[in-house]
Amino acid sequence: MKQVQQGTLDFVLLKPISSQFWLSMRTVSPWGLPDLIFGCILIGYAGTQLGIESSAYALSAVPLLFGLLSLYSLWFMLGATSIWFVKIYNVTEVLRGLLEAGRYPMAAYPIAYRFFFTFVIPVAFLTTVPAETMLNRVEESWIVGAGVLAVVLLAVSRWFWRFALRFYTSASS
């Protein structure tokens, strides 16, 4: 979004590397690292209290990776809309608010919300499936579904980025 606002996206598009990859990986921020460490400590502590085996941690890493890919794809597609709507920071805050629903298991919500958080905004695949996998309470079809969703969303984000670039008007023209 910042590249479009400042008119520096032209420089990115001239590089001999995938513009989507460069925009996604150009900045690594260490400010999320304490949250990540604290989250891992909290999961480890809770796991020892529940008697979770170490193999369950490794198994839950698979749907967690799928969830991260899905989340990346959703964020990138929202960011790509900045080509049409230059100031879209509020939209990302709406997605952030919807992701807060992932704090609770999907079983805690009424059926209509479960449908919304599974098929419209796939919060269930981001949070509930990895947690249920760790607790050994998930069906294999949910893990496969998370993988399929991640691959499809990644492909759609790639397609959407290329589609959005067709409407990009250079800052220099």
C-alpha positions, 0 to 999 in steps of 0.5 A: 500500500505504501509503495502505491501511495508514494509512487515507488511501485514503479521501481519494484516492477522494474526489478528482475524478481517477482514483484509480489515476492519482493513486496512481501519479503522486503522488510522483516520486522523483529517487533513481532518476535517477542509475541511469537516467543511468548506464544510458543512458551504459552503453548508449551506450558499449556501442552505440558499441563494437558499432557500433549506429546511432542509429536502433536506439536510437530503434527499441528505445525502442518495446518499452522503453516497452511493457516499462515499461507492462507493469512498471507494470501488474504492480506496480500489481496487486500493490499493489492486493492490499494491500486484502485483504492489508495488509502485502504488502511481501514479495510485491513483493520476490519480483517484484523478484527475478524481474525480476533474471532479466532481466539475462541473455538469455532464450536463456541459460535452459532451455526451461521457464524461458523459457516462465515468463519469457515467459508467466507473468512477462513478463520477456522483454518487459521486457528481452530484446525491447528489447535484441534490437531494438537489436541488430536481431535481433528479429522484428516479431511480438515487438514487436507481442506486447510492445505487445499485452501492455502494452495488455492488462496495462494494461487488466487492472490498471485492471479489477483496481483497480476490482475491488479497490475493491469490497472496500475498507472505509473507514477511517472506517467 
